[in-house]
Amino acid sequence: MRTKKIWYTYFRKRIRSAKNENLYRSLPLFDTFQPGYLIRNGKRCLNLCANDYLGLAADSASQEEGRILAEILPAGSGASRLVTGNLVIHQELEKLLAEWKRSESALVFPSGYQTNVGVISCLAGRGDAIFSDKWNHASIVDGCLLSGAAFYRYHHADLDELAGLLKSKGGRKNLIITDGVFSMDGDIAPLEGLSQLARESGALLLVDDAHGTGVLGPDGSGSLAHQGIDWQDHILIMGTLSKAIGAQGGFICGSKTAIEYLVNYCRAFIYSTGISPWLAGVAHSNISRIRSDSSLIERLRTANQTLREALRDYGIPVPDSPAPILPILLGDSRRALRCSKALMAGGIVAAAIRPPTVPEGSSRIRLSLCAAHALPDLVKAARTLAKFIQSNPD
Ligand SMILES: Cc1ncc(COP(=O)(O)O)c(C=O)c1O
């Protein structure tokens, strides 16, 4: 009775407050999805909010390969990698990732979220300092908080502020963290400047390249290669297998010594069952395909340019960017929700992104592109969006 009073009063109060502030979330349900499209109640809708940038998660060739792999690879690892859950496929995937990112070594985890939380809290601790871009992903923030290190958030991409903080607030060891491509805005971090600051101050630079991997740079190797920066041993590159790679899991690439340290001390790696061998196999096969078939990335680029040009033609100013994430800022969360509903009525799925995912007053529709999008559907989406904005001024 007392539990009911204390806990259920709390649950209901929090749910009511989310509803009152237009921040209530519920799980949208779909029958299934195809590359670039969702099936809802039997109807095919344009999917403008997935991170499956190359359409590999449900593409017929990848699925066929997945079926073959399912016959030879177990679905589960059965134990932590340090016990009996380390199979040859894990090692092969890590070798491929290290080579792709032009680093020495790699380690895979069951998810990208787990990678960030685990790696960051293992790298830094009490007495150390972390300097994190204000727009970094929530999994980075959670890793920083868990670490117990002093935690400073510099204004987005502000290298001068970061340089000042490194001088005045530096700890025993310093860690700089940035997204490579920022997940809610689609802009690319100033990696050359960040790498230089890290090198000069003796810090490590951790780049979360969840949204650059498989998308940017020659053969999709990511944001650093896109900016012509070679990996060096003061850099760690994090990524996920769950976005352009079309599987599931996370990874970290770096020097042999840094990875050896993580294998020995990273609790999120040590105390968790190894990533599914089957998923590791699917990821391996998809990465090999991304590297050998440049038409995937080219189709994504064309889709990206088409949507940006169509939006401009309909009077919505958007910058050019090679990143396949395009925010349409709408301000308050109610307007963003209404816009998402209007798009849905036109057979277009684009989620309203609201606080706390983005700062108060910057609710938006976050559009993300897929190599499999049909170009006329993107033009239609731009027209529907423009119609909403014209008839619903802020
Ligand atoms: C920048 C960034 N880092 C990390 C993650 C977490 O990756 P995963 O979805 O594989 O857990 C995400 C995914 O939303 C992300 O956008």
The ligand as a MOL file (V3000), in Angstrom:
LIG
                    3D

  0  0  0     0  0            999 V3000
M  V30 BEGIN CTAB
M  V30 COUNTS 16 16 0 0 0
M  V30 BEGIN ATOM
M  V30 1 C 26.3300 10.2870 -31.6130 0
M  V30 2 C 25.8240 8.9760 -31.0710 0
M  V30 3 N 26.6170 8.2500 -30.2830 0
M  V30 4 C 26.2160 7.0650 -29.7840 0
M  V30 5 C 24.9660 6.5480 -30.0650 0
M  V30 6 C 24.5470 5.2420 -29.4730 0
M  V30 7 O 24.6550 4.2060 -30.4250 0
M  V30 8 P 23.7220 2.9130 -30.3890 0
M  V30 9 O 22.4070 3.3130 -30.9780 0
M  V30 10 O 24.4700 1.9160 -31.2120 0
M  V30 11 O 23.5780 2.5100 -28.9670 0
M  V30 12 C 24.1150 7.2570 -30.9080 0
M  V30 13 C 22.7920 6.6920 -31.2620 0
M  V30 14 O 21.7640 7.1920 -31.1200 0
M  V30 15 C 24.5410 8.5160 -31.4180 0
M  V30 16 O 23.7420 9.2460 -32.1960 0
M  V30 END ATOM
M  V30 BEGIN BOND
M  V30 1 1 1 2
M  V30 2 1 2 3
M  V30 3 2 2 15
M  V30 4 2 3 4
M  V30 5 1 4 5
M  V30 6 1 5 6
M  V30 7 2 5 12
M  V30 8 1 6 7
M  V30 9 1 7 8
M  V30 10 2 8 9
M  V30 11 1 8 10
M  V30 12 1 8 11
M  V30 13 1 12 13
M  V30 14 1 12 15
M  V30 15 2 13 14
M  V30 16 1 15 16
M  V30 END BOND
M  V30 END CTAB
M  END
